[in-house]
Each structure stands twice: as structure tokens, then as C-alpha cells.
Amino acid sequence: MGVRVGQQAPDFTAATYHRGEFGSVNLSDHAGKWVLLCFYPGDFTFV
């Protein structure tokens, strides 16, 4: 699945870690708002 500039991103759920607690977030929870998504694989690894 790919998304191009100008297309709506598909809804998804992602795992989160915030203020010492694990949780999840849905993209649809932020509908109608500006959202910046940043992914950096390998975080919390000892490479």
C-alpha cells in the first residue's frame, strides 16, 4: 500500500509510549487536524 502527496492517508492504529506508559493511537482520532507522522525504525535497539 502506498500513499502519494495529496492523497488521504489510510486509517491505522500504532503503538505508543508516552510519559512512561504504553498505549495506542488511531489516525482517525485526529481527523480534521494537521498531523505530522515521523517513523524511525530501530529506536530502542542496541545497534
Phi, psi and omega in degrees: 000134178228155178235137179252160178304132179094347177269154176284136178287143178290150178293144178207164174243136181229147176287145179230160172221113185217127179052043175081009181229144176272149179197201177213160179221142176251139178299325182295341176294342184245023181302136179085002180243158173288136181225134175247121180255126178236127178239134174219094181298148179095359177296145182065025174248159183256060181267000000 
